Amino acid sequence: MSKTQYAECSRSVSDGDLASVEKKKAKEFAFAENTDKQVFFTLPRWMSMDLLRRNKSHSKRYGTRGEVTEQLGALLKSLWSCQYYANISNKFKHSVAKYGSQYEGNDQHDAQEFLLWLLDKVHEDLNTAPKEKYKKTKGNLGRSDEDIAAEMLANHLRCNSSFIHDLFQGQFRSSLCCLGCGRFSNTFDPYLCVSLPIPSSHSIPVFLHLVFLEEKVKMTKVGVLLDAQANVYDLREKLNMSFKTSRDN
């Protein structure tokens, strides 16, 4: 946010602007009372149209009937337009707890798990796919990976079509090798989020002061890189190699 935008959001109201501000508040209150209009103008146009199409269909078995998506849209718009107030977060929290009992109360939760839950609920609310059952796929023997991946993706899109999947969906390729004949069997599965382990460092830096008996510079601070399982003997060997000293020193 720029300094100009911040100034516009946080500027004080003079006496001359009081009447216009009160008029604006009255309009906002009336607008907030009309849920249908609030949803239409709060959410982006494409999201509103997806909600309308979704509500016209009768496939509401797994979604939140648009409630979580509407409250999320209101929260995001209020943050970007500098019109946020605490009640918006309270409404969003209430709708989340309504459809996810694990989020009731004020306990801490894993951020990634909540993000996956939220993306799944928004997808279910905006899912406009006409089908609810997947087609039986062909065998993979003798077919290229491109053909198999395209068929799997088309089969998945029969039952899943929303901007959530357009933005975040990808495909995993899983390969199995037969130890007898050596052939590979590849399958493709959709995903929204990939969990990657953070590699642990196998080396650690060690800093210490060296004291020389026969040098002009009596003491100096040095740093060496050692294996995480190294001991004092390994440290001495590293110092001997780096400074070309004998083991007895």
Long-range contacts (C-beta under 8 A, 24 or more apart in sequence): 5-82, 8-82, 9-82, 38-74, 39-66, 39-70, 39-73, 42-70, 42-73, 42-74, 42-77, 43-69, 43-70, 43-73, 43-77, 44-73, 46-163, 47-73, 47-126, 47-163, 50-126, 50-128, 50-162, 50-163, 51-125, 51-126, 53-128, 54-125, 54-126, 54-127, 54-128, 57-128, 59-127, 59-132, 62-124, 63-121, 63-124, 63-125, 63-127, 64-95, 64-98, 64-99, 64-121, 64-124, 64-125, 65-125, 66-125, 67-95, 67-98, 67-99, 67-125, 68-95, 68-96, 68-99, 68-118, 68-121, 68-122, 68-125, 69-121, 69-122, 69-125, 69-126, 70-95, 71-95, 71-96, 72-118, 72-122, 112-193, 112-195, 115-193, 116-192, 116-193, 119-164, 119-168, 119-192, 119-193, 120-192, 122-162, 122-164, 123-160, 123-162, 123-164, 123-165, 126-162, 126-163, 126-164, 127-160, 127-161, 127-162, 128-161, 128-162, 129-157, 129-158, 129-159, 129-160, 129-161, 130-158, 131-158, 131-159, 132-159, 133-159, 134-158, 134-159, 140-185, 140-186, 140-187, 141-185, 145-173, 145-186, 148-186, 148-187, 148-188, 149-173, 149-188, 152-187, 152-188, 152-189, 152-190, 153-188, 153-190, 156-190, 160-190, 164-192, 165-190, 165-192, 168-192, 168-193, 170-194, 201-228, 202-227, 202-228, 203-227, 203-228, 204-228, 206-235, 210-239, 210-243, 213-249
